[in-house]
Amino acid sequence: MLIILNMNVDYMGQIYFGKMYEKNRKFEFITVRRDSQEIRLCAKGTAVYVNSNLQTKKSERIPVHIKQELESIYMYSEELELE
């Protein structure tokens, strides 16, 4: 089970509920808002995740198949051309 241990967010502009989406990239995420064709950075932050075994109460490596699945949904900030 992936557990968030710490999360920090810096808001860069106004954000309205329902008009944004998030994509995760390893321990970082970006949130963008689409205004017609415009894409702009609204928030950026970091999060620390741990893969925890609830039975042994110890951390474990994230399995390769889960890493691959997470990587398939990442949106790289370089692709967004954000300033």
N, C-alpha and C positions, 0 to 999 in steps of 0.2 A: 504494500500500500504506500503510495507516494504521499508524504506529509509536508506541508509548507511550514518551515521553522521560522522564517523571517521574510518580510516583504516590505519594500520601501517604494513609494510612488512620489514622483515630482510632477505636478500638473503644470503644463505649459500653456494651456488656454482653456476656454470654456468647453465643458462637456455636458451633453444632454443625454439622459437615460433613453435608451432605445435608438439612438442615432450614432452608435459607435460599435466597434467590434474589437476583439483582442486576439492576438496570435502569440503563442509562446515560442521562445527560442532559447533552449537550454535553460539558463538561470536568469535570462533577461526577457522582458516583454515590452512591446510597444503597443500603444493604442492610437488608432487613427480615426479621424472623422471624415466622412465623404460629404462634401457640399457640391452637388452636381458633379463636375469633373475634377474639382480640387480635392487633393488629399493633403492633410496637414497633421503634424504631430500634436496631440493634445496632452499626452502623458507618457512618461517613461519611467522605468523602474527596474528593480532587481528583486529576485525571490530565491530563497535557498530551499531546495527540496531534499528530502531524505527518503529512500526506499526502506521502509520499516517492516520487519516481520512481527506481526502482532502476537504470535504465539511465543516466540523467543525473546521478544522485546529488544531486538538488536537490529542495527542497520545492515543492509545487504546491498550488493551491487544492483544497479538497475539492469534487468535482463535485456539482452541485445534486441529482441523483437519489440520490446516496449520503447527502447531508444529509437529504433527505426521508425516506429509509428509516430512518435512525437516529432522526429525530424521531418516527416512527410507533411506536417501541417505548419511548419515554421514559415514566417514571413520575414525575410531578411531586410533590415533597414536600408541596406545599400540599394535594394531594388526600388525603394520608394522615392529616392532622390529628395530626402527631407533635409532642410537646413537647420 
